[in-house]
Amino acid sequence: MRNVADRIRHALMFEVFGVLLVIPYGFLLFDLPPAKMGVIGVASALVATVWNYIYNLGFDRLMLRHAGTTRKTLRLRIVHALLFEGGLLLILLPAMALYLQISLWQALVMDLAIVVFYLVYAFVFNWAYDWVFPVAEPAPPAVKAA
């Protein structure tokens, strides 16, 4: 499993690169001033950083307990990304509607567009991160001679 320092590096890198990409995306797609999109991006990143750490730690612990490994197949990476974004949506939606003074429906439409961006981004980022910073798998237990 990844150690605490690695998880912190992962979460911070994910959010910094994400904010740098989502501010111009939001400006172009929603015609929001960069300052407003910046507030949404930074606030979302702070919330997402905490959620990212908690979610990935729990997900990896469950994987290790049930599968004996933290290596993820393509299918599992897709499930991982969908569950992460679904949880984040529930956390961020009311705050976004309140800040932008829009309806929950409008915030949902906006957030779904951001979720689509982050689904693709999370998949690519996590795959690249695992390739650049691979996790050392524990050695299989030694077989005792009888």
Residue pairs with C-beta under 8 A, 6 or more apart in sequence:
1 60
1 61
1 64
1 70
1 135
2 10
2 56
2 60
2 70
2 135
6 133
7 53
7 56
7 57
8 53
9 133
10 52
10 56
10 129
10 133
11 49
11 52
11 53
11 56
12 49
13 125
13 129
14 48
14 49
14 52
14 122
14 125
14 126
14 129
15 45
15 46
15 48
15 49
15 52
16 45
17 121
17 125
18 41
18 45
18 48
18 118
18 121
18 125
19 41
19 42
19 45
21 117
21 121
22 37
22 41
22 44
22 114
22 117
22 118
23 34
23 37
23 38
23 41
24 34
25 114
25 117
26 32
26 37
26 40
26 41
26 114
27 33
27 34
27 37
29 113
30 37
30 110
30 113
32 40
32 100
36 100
39 99
40 96
40 99
40 100
43 95
43 99
44 88
44 92
44 96
44 114
47 88
47 91
47 92
47 95
48 88
48 92
51 84
51 87
51 88
51 91
52 84
55 83
55 84
55 87
56 84
59 80
59 83
60 70
63 69
63 70
63 72
63 76
64 70
69 137
70 135
71 135
71 137
72 80
72 130
77 123
77 126
77 127
78 123
80 126
81 119
81 122
81 123
81 126
82 119
84 122
85 115
85 118
85 119
85 122
88 115
88 118
89 111
89 112
89 115
92 111
93 104
93 107
93 108
93 111
94 104
94 107
96 102
96 107
96 110
96 111
97 103
97 104
97 106
97 107
100 106
100 107
100 110
102 110
